[in-house]
């Protein structure tokens, strides 16, 4: 079979067949009377073997070794090919993600594209200062890839960079809430906490809805982060969690502030007072817990809270009694 027919039947160009011959991969069985290369059936099989091995990613050098070296073991080479394939897939996936993020930012000009590329590169910097500077540079009106900021804030361990990222997401408003929703459901506890902390700084109904979802979940740290903000937003579902935070001394001052904000509604104020006094009666949290509960009554308006403080002014625990007495004087002076 002459080279032209071999090329047609095999799909390998005549030029490539000549290259294989030059490398010694395929040696035509003979020549025709006119001097043309003639390929035998065995040559054709070898060509198909070469193409099969090349389709796996082998170099021509490795193809030759695989076909001609009886001692050449495939296992190690296949392992290398798997590793190389993973690296190529990872690189292509990273490129695809970057392109999608640039596209999501809806660039109006190439300058916007270049700015977004610079931001994405900086977010991957090992230096916290570079990451923070890049985030702060989003203060202008140029479009930014929100999903990249969300991914960054959910993985950022440096508190200053994390604060800058939360600020940038807050500036974006409710557009940033969608990507953060996935973070709340992450199997990684740190990611869940970082996601809810970012949501806390985003105003609006969408963020509030996600904070409600976070508060209803099983993760205690996430629930308590959400409860403090929900209290500030007037969501009464957070009240039991805030009571527990006061008792246990977990951001108890913030929890008391949230209860105070909710107590602007007289009916809610009486409910809050009832919960605090019930826990006082049960000696929840021991002496330290009772002192924190007493302090939490400070900014709860209404007669029930005043009566509770009057009783506590005669408490056996001197610290509780002194705190209650002081708080009663402050209330009288208002």
CORGIHU-V861946 format. One record per run of one state. SS is the DSSP state (H for helix, E for strand, C for the rest). FROM is the first residue (numbers start at 1). TO is the last residue. If there is no record, write none. Layout:
# CORGIHU-V861946
ss:from:to
SS:FROM:TO
SS:FROM:TO
This chain:
# CORGIHU-V861946
ss:from:to
C:1:1
E:2:2
H:3:10
C:11:13
H:14:23
C:24:29
E:30:31
C:32:36
E:37:38
C:39:40
H:41:55
C:56:59
H:60:68
C:69:73
H:74:104
C:105:109
H:110:123
C:124:127
H:128:139
C:140:145
H:146:155
C:156:158
H:159:184
C:185:188
H:189:200
C:201:204
H:205:216
C:217:219
H:220:232
C:233:235
H:236:248
C:249:251
H:252:262
C:263:265
H:266:281
C:282:285
H:286:296
C:297:302
H:303:312
C:313:317
H:318:333
C:334:334
